[in-house]
Amino acid sequence: MTIATRSDAIVIGAGIVGAACARALAREGLRVLVLDAGFAAGGTTAAGMGHLVAMDDSAEQLALTAHSLSLWQSLRHSLPASVEYDACGTIWVAEDGEQLEAVAEKRRVYEEHAIASEVLDARRLYALEPNLRSGLAGGLLVPADSVIYPPRAALALLADAQTHGAVLREQCRVDDIVDHGVRIGGETLHANVIVNAAGAESGRLTPELPIVPRKGHLAITDRHPGFCRHQLVELGYLASAHVLSTESVAFNVQPRATGQVLIGSSRELVGWDAATNRGVLGQMLERAVEFMPMLARMSIVRTWTGFRAATPDKLPLIGRWLPIQGLYVATGHEGLGITTSLGTASLLADLVLGRTPVLDAAAYSPMRVLAAPAAAR
Ligand SMILES: Cc1cc2nc3c(=O)[nH]c(=O)nc-3n(C[C@H](O)[C@H](O)[C@H](O)COP(=O)(O)OP(=O)(O)OC[C@H]3O[C@@H](n4cnc5c(N)ncnc54)[C@H](O)[C@@H]3O)c2cc1C
């Protein structure tokens, strides 16, 4: 295979993160080549839920998600209808009085980051979402959170990159990254900037990166328009996402533009075993039915799995990887890569161009993994 064009930047991976990075670099006038081992948007991006969410597991995570949400909001009117951008908001559901107290604290944290939210008592919760089971305490509505259809969003970002001169090569697996270059078969392609955006597989190309594939299941129902109107997530979701060593499930449902209900979510560390785990899938569906009993009467038309790129400290790896000349990484986004793709790309472009980013780049720098004790990697 011969890829003759000379590029300023080579982006490895055409998932939503690679697509966003390619777009940001191409818009800065760099000649960008995007390489994907499979097809654009065919990796984890095609398996994700598409919830654009302000997530507050840490100050750094909230800063990146909040910045990314503002970028999505600026972009939303230029996205094609097929991206199915739906500003439905999130409701974090509180099961009891104790969780409702946690809601007040969550609201305070959001307020510090200028993210609007509204505490819901039980009456207001049921007015907004009548299909939730009775006996819940209330919740927190975050109106600016949204939902998109991730593969279409990635393709829209790539199309924008292509209109700014980027070139996409699919079915083109990078074997190795070298100083200012990538090896594919016997050929070496050179560029000043190389971006490893290979998602859960990024650690195969840069083995020092502590990326672990974290499997998740999703299930989708047949069509019931209006059954739920917001992304609904149990307050315990963050705790289930935070613990890296165990398998966990949490109630997390999403209204799709088709009228289907997308049901998540699960987390497992089982290497690259993509097979459906009937036990975990069953627990996930049971949890969903506990919150929305009517789901038990719906048909599940499809289930699938995908791999999140997990890091030990729950933050992505974005920035220069100094051991290899010209190499940047943009990976480790776990369950937030759809949301944070745009923030990642803006941070990466600032670093490539030597500008001071809006966010504190040190918090996301991949170089932190070399400073961490080996046991933590
Ligand atoms: C069940 C589930 C639910 C999720 N829900 C959400 C959600 O609601 N909101 C949210 O923000 N995020 C969510 N996520 C996370 C989100 O889907 C990911 O963080 C995001 O898709 C990662 O995008 P990416 O571009 O880094 O990786 P990918 O989409 O996997 O793209 C990486 C690409 O790199 C290519 N590649 C790999 N190796 C090579 C190589 N050697 N050479 C060339 N190409 C290569 C692959 O073919 C692939 O196309 C969810 C994930 C899962 C699994």
The ligand as an SDF file (V2000), in Angstrom:
LIG
                    3D

 53 58  0  0  0  0  0  0  0  0999 V2000
  -21.4340    0.8360   26.8880 C   0  0  0  0  0  0  0  0  0  0  0  0
  -20.7970    2.1850   26.7230 C   0  0  0  0  0  0  0  0  0  0  0  0
  -21.5440    3.3340   26.9660 C   0  0  0  0  0  0  0  0  0  0  0  0
  -20.9520    4.5990   26.8250 C   0  0  0  0  0  0  0  0  0  0  0  0
  -21.7170    5.7020   27.0140 N   0  0  0  0  0  0  0  0  0  0  0  0
  -21.1500    6.9360   26.8660 C   0  0  0  0  0  0  0  0  0  0  0  0
  -21.9350    8.1010   27.0550 C   0  0  0  0  0  0  0  0  0  0  0  0
  -23.1360    8.0420   27.3000 O   0  0  0  0  0  0  0  0  0  0  0  0
  -21.3120    9.3160   26.9640 N   0  0  0  0  0  0  0  0  0  0  0  0
  -19.9780    9.4240   26.6830 C   0  0  0  0  0  0  0  0  0  0  0  0
  -19.4700   10.5560   26.6560 O   0  0  0  0  0  0  0  0  0  0  0  0
  -19.2240    8.3260   26.4510 N   0  0  0  0  0  0  0  0  0  0  0  0
  -19.7760    7.0890   26.5530 C   0  0  0  0  0  0  0  0  0  0  0  0
  -19.0200    5.9730   26.3650 N   0  0  0  0  0  0  0  0  0  0  0  0
  -17.5940    6.1220   26.0820 C   0  0  0  0  0  0  0  0  0  0  0  0
  -17.3450    6.4770   24.6390 C   0  0  0  0  0  0  0  0  0  0  0  0
  -18.0860    5.6320   23.7820 O   0  0  0  0  0  0  0  0  0  0  0  0
  -15.8420    6.3460   24.3640 C   0  0  0  0  0  0  0  0  0  0  0  0
  -15.1040    7.0380   25.3630 O   0  0  0  0  0  0  0  0  0  0  0  0
  -15.4950    6.9320   22.9950 C   0  0  0  0  0  0  0  0  0  0  0  0
  -16.2870    6.3480   21.9860 O   0  0  0  0  0  0  0  0  0  0  0  0
  -14.0230    6.7060   22.7150 C   0  0  0  0  0  0  0  0  0  0  0  0
  -13.7610    7.1930   21.4200 O   0  0  0  0  0  0  0  0  0  0  0  0
  -12.3440    6.9670   20.7750 P   0  0  0  0  0  0  0  0  0  0  0  0
  -12.3190    7.7000   19.5090 O   0  0  0  0  0  0  0  0  0  0  0  0
  -11.2810    7.2380   21.7930 O   0  0  0  0  0  0  0  0  0  0  0  0
  -12.2610    5.3750   20.5630 O   0  0  0  0  0  0  0  0  0  0  0  0
  -12.8930    4.4790   19.4000 P   0  0  0  0  0  0  0  0  0  0  0  0
  -14.2360    4.9010   19.0150 O   0  0  0  0  0  0  0  0  0  0  0  0
  -12.7270    3.0490   19.8390 O   0  0  0  0  0  0  0  0  0  0  0  0
  -11.9540    4.7750   18.1670 O   0  0  0  0  0  0  0  0  0  0  0  0
  -10.6300    4.3000   18.1150 C   0  0  0  0  0  0  0  0  0  0  0  0
  -10.3590    3.9160   16.6810 C   0  0  0  0  0  0  0  0  0  0  0  0
   -8.9740    3.5630   16.5880 O   0  0  0  0  0  0  0  0  0  0  0  0
   -8.8510    2.5440   15.6290 C   0  0  0  0  0  0  0  0  0  0  0  0
   -7.5840    1.8530   15.8840 N   0  0  0  0  0  0  0  0  0  0  0  0
   -7.2480    1.0810   16.9410 C   0  0  0  0  0  0  0  0  0  0  0  0
   -5.9840    0.6260   16.7890 N   0  0  0  0  0  0  0  0  0  0  0  0
   -5.5250    1.1210   15.6060 C   0  0  0  0  0  0  0  0  0  0  0  0
   -4.3010    0.9970   14.9000 C   0  0  0  0  0  0  0  0  0  0  0  0
   -3.2810    0.2610   15.3730 N   0  0  0  0  0  0  0  0  0  0  0  0
   -4.1900    1.6230   13.7120 N   0  0  0  0  0  0  0  0  0  0  0  0
   -5.2040    2.3750   13.2160 C   0  0  0  0  0  0  0  0  0  0  0  0
   -6.3840    2.5110   13.8430 N   0  0  0  0  0  0  0  0  0  0  0  0
   -6.5370    1.9050   15.0280 C   0  0  0  0  0  0  0  0  0  0  0  0
  -10.0790    1.6730   15.8560 C   0  0  0  0  0  0  0  0  0  0  0  0
  -10.3930    0.9400   14.6750 O   0  0  0  0  0  0  0  0  0  0  0  0
  -11.1470    2.6900   16.2260 C   0  0  0  0  0  0  0  0  0  0  0  0
  -11.9630    3.0650   15.1230 O   0  0  0  0  0  0  0  0  0  0  0  0
  -19.5840    4.6960   26.4620 C   0  0  0  0  0  0  0  0  0  0  0  0
  -18.8470    3.5410   26.1850 C   0  0  0  0  0  0  0  0  0  0  0  0
  -19.4490    2.2950   26.3130 C   0  0  0  0  0  0  0  0  0  0  0  0
  -18.6390    1.0680   25.9970 C   0  0  0  0  0  0  0  0  0  0  0  0
  1  2  1  0
  2  3  1  0
  2 52  2  0
  3  4  2  0
  4  5  1  0
  4 50  1  0
  5  6  2  0
  6  7  1  0
  6 13  1  0
  7  8  2  0
  7  9  1  0
  9 10  1  0
 10 11  2  0
 10 12  1  0
 12 13  2  0
 13 14  1  0
 14 15  1  0
 14 50  1  0
 15 16  1  0
 16 17  1  0
 16 18  1  0
 18 19  1  0
 18 20  1  0
 20 21  1  0
 20 22  1  0
 22 23  1  0
 23 24  1  0
 24 25  2  0
 24 26  1  0
 24 27  1  0
 27 28  1  0
 28 29  2  0
 28 30  1  0
 28 31  1  0
 31 32  1  0
 32 33  1  0
 33 34  1  0
 33 48  1  0
 34 35  1  0
 35 36  1  0
 35 46  1  0
 36 37  1  0
 36 45  1  0
 37 38  2  0
 38 39  1  0
 39 40  1  0
 39 45  2  0
 40 41  1  0
 40 42  2  0
 42 43  1  0
 43 44  2  0
 44 45  1  0
 46 47  1  0
 46 48  1  0
 48 49  1  0
 50 51  2  0
 51 52  1  0
 52 53  1  0
M  END
$$$$
